């Protein structure tokens, strides 16, 4: 599974503003930076803070910097198929696919009050089809919800 998440580096996470920036790539779907507001989701923020502690200890032990947010003993994660399948089995959710997490994330962002266009931007979708169903309700943008706009 190819993912922007696996290549995420700690320098892309800003704990002061509670955001992670996915840098643009030279592709049609990812031609702009995307700023994801993790600070508005306490569970996500707490998990990232815990994850940041792990490489810090490993860096001291190995005497080198670990750039990646998601790594195995300091080396970047390349795939998580087996781990994802195992976690789904342990949670009694067989047959799930990683894309299900994206849809769950979109529902969470909607519950935070974000509009369809902003959700599509954060999730990397070109259209708001996934977010259809706001019934004409205008919602604040993610920058407003996160306090940066």
Residue pairs with C-beta under 8 A, 6 or more apart in sequence:
1 79
1 80
1 81
1 98
3 98
4 22
4 30
4 124
5 69
5 70
6 68
6 70
6 76
6 77
6 78
6 80
7 68
7 76
8 20
8 22
8 68
8 69
8 70
9 67
9 68
9 69
10 52
10 55
10 66
10 67
10 68
10 69
11 67
12 20
12 21
12 22
12 23
12 69
13 19
13 20
13 38
13 48
13 52
13 69
14 20
14 21
15 48
15 49
15 52
17 39
17 148
18 37
18 38
18 39
18 40
18 45
18 146
19 35
19 36
19 37
19 38
19 39
19 146
19 148
20 35
20 36
20 38
20 48
21 33
21 34
21 35
21 36
22 30
22 33
22 34
22 35
22 36
22 124
23 33
24 30
24 31
24 32
24 33
25 31
29 124
29 126
30 124
34 121
34 122
34 124
36 122
37 122
37 142
37 145
37 146
37 148
38 44
38 45
38 48
39 45
39 146
40 112
40 145
40 146
41 108
41 112
48 69
51 69
51 70
55 66
55 68
55 71
55 74
58 66
58 73
58 74
59 65
59 66
62 74
64 74
66 74
68 75
68 76
68 77
70 76
70 77
71 77
80 98
84 96
84 98
88 94
88 95
88 96
102 123
103 130
105 123
106 119
106 123
106 130
106 131
109 118
109 119
109 122
109 123
109 142
110 116
110 119
110 131
112 145
113 139
113 140
113 145
114 122
114 139
114 140
114 141
114 142
114 145
115 131
115 134
115 138
115 139
115 140
115 141
116 128
116 131
116 132
116 134
116 139
117 128
117 131
117 141
118 139
118 141
118 142
119 125
119 128
119 130
119 131
120 126
120 127
120 128
120 130
120 131
121 142
122 142
123 130
125 131
141 149
142 149
143 149
